[in-house]
Amino acid sequence: MSSATWLKEWEPENEEFWTTRGKSIARRTLVITTANLMVAFAVWFVVSAIISRLEKAGFDLSKSELYWLVAMPGLAGGTFRLMHMFLTPIYGTRHIVSISTALLMLPLAGWFFAVQDPDTPYWILLGLAFLAGLGGGNFSSFMPSTSLFFPKRDQGTALGIQAGLGNFGVSLVQFLTPWVIGFSMVGSAVNAKGDLYLQNAVLIWMPAVILLSILAWFGLRSIPVRANMREQMDIFREKHTYTMTSLYMMTFGTFAGFAAAFPVLIKNEFGDFGHDPLTYAFIGPLVGSLMRIVAGPISDRLGGARVTQVSAIGLIIFTTLTSFYVAGESPDDFKPFVLCMVGMFFFAGIGNASTFKQIPSLFPTLKAAGVIGWTAAIAAYGPFLFSVLIAFSTSQSGDPQAFFYGLIAFYVFNLILNWWFFARRNAPDPC
């Protein structure tokens, strides 16, 4: 093994090793990988920030076409995550983080040119939206990698910090976009539509992608835990691989699904009342990201299952409340709609942290890393599923309420699932 890539030994459960060497390496890895993950999430969700401005930039797209543009990064993100979940034990942290980050230049460069030409064919926009899913795929190799660097007692906190700050990229891209598209930047002084420099929404991330991929190459090392793809497939013989997949779909699927769909929901349901989606869309992902950070240490202390139970109850309550206002029948519905949506993000963020505490408690180290990658891959389909189902509900009944009713039923199922296996007194597998 090359010393430039692979560490010779790694024993995080050995207190002497952890204190003298392990902690500093793990913390450096956490910082660098988290910064790369934040940019990856920004690229994954940049399409959701762009689409509400495409009409002003001269594009003529229907409501259905907008929902499909939002859906494609989710479809791609989940698919790429299915690949990423196997990569870290094969190629190592250093190669995966640095190369995966560098590949984010592909969708950024594509969108930079596409948004400057309203005649860009819709199929090209769909393809570029799919490529944005490269950012979503990175999660399923970055997070399992981080879990291997920390002792089990600290994994809830470490994964909560990394995922929470990584998720912050969603809020950041939606917050910055309406500001940066209002003025000319280097490389974007031409093809502005009505003083709208939409290409800036992707241009601002290009330097960060280049610098962080270089930082990852020179600053990261890989731990000597190796496994080929066949050896990693044994997670599918464990029943809790599937229970945790359902629970994480409830939490992160909700976060990612609504992070993508929230701007379009505002535009389609409340746009006639003069509400700008990007004025509000960043708030929900910001709250969810912060709660993921906060809930990590809480889950380490109280146990993941208890915190997940609270998350499920909160999601049921706020989804029910949101369903009363989502149809956008009156301007007075907008404020409670936004507040209830933020409540959903709040409890989804809590559950995002607690489920990633449960997984390392249920599985040995290498299996836990694989299950984290798998559950993250399936939950990454949230933006695709939410956008497609919201579009279907809207096309059938004129509003998305039916989708929210189905979501409530799914949350109730997961509440019972978590209580039965993990959270009740004398549960068979408390965690």
Number of C-alpha atoms within 10 A of each C-alpha: 8 7 9 13 20 18 14 11 11 18 16 19 14 11 12 11 14 19 11 9 13 21 17 12 15 21 15 14 22 24 13 18 29 24 20 29 30 24 27 31 29 26 31 30 29 29 29 30 28 24 22 19 20 18 13 14 21 15 18 12 12 10 14 16 14 21 26 18 24 32 30 26 35 33 21 26 31 28 19 22 29 21 16 22 29 24 25 29 24 13 16 21 26 25 19 22 27 24 14 22 26 19 17 25 21 13 23 24 15 19 25 18 15 18 27 22 15 16 11 13 11 15 10 13 18 19 16 22 29 22 26 31 30 29 29 30 30 28 34 31 30 26 27 29 31 21 24 25 25 26 21 19 15 16 24 31 26 27 27 31 25 28 27 30 22 23 31 24 27 31 24 20 28 30 19 16 21 21 12 19 22 16 14 17 15 8 10 18 12 12 16 19 15 10 12 20 23 31 29 26 26 26 21 16 19 16 10 16 24 16 14 22 25 16 18 23 18 13 18 24 21 25 21 16 17 15 15 13 12 8 11 18 13 11 19 14 9 12 9 17 21 16 16 24 21 21 26 28 27 27 31 28 28 25 28 29 24 23 30 32 25 23 24 25 24 25 20 19 21 22 15 12 14 10 15 17 22 25 12 16 28 24 21 25 29 25 22 30 30 21 23 29 25 18 27 33 24 18 26 20 12 12 22 29 24 20 25 34 22 15 25 27 15 21 29 20 15 21 19 18 19 22 19 15 20 23 20 21 12 11 13 11 16 20 11 15 22 20 16 24 23 23 22 29 31 25 28 32 33 33 35 33 36 36 30 30 32 25 26 24 20 17 17 11 19 20 22 22 27 29 29 27 28 28 29 30 30 22 27 34 26 30 32 27 18 26 27 19 19 22 24 18 17 20 13 11 10 13 20 22 20 17 17 21 14 11 19 18 12 17 24 15 15 23 22 15 17 22 17 16 18 23 23 16 10 10 13 11 14 20 21
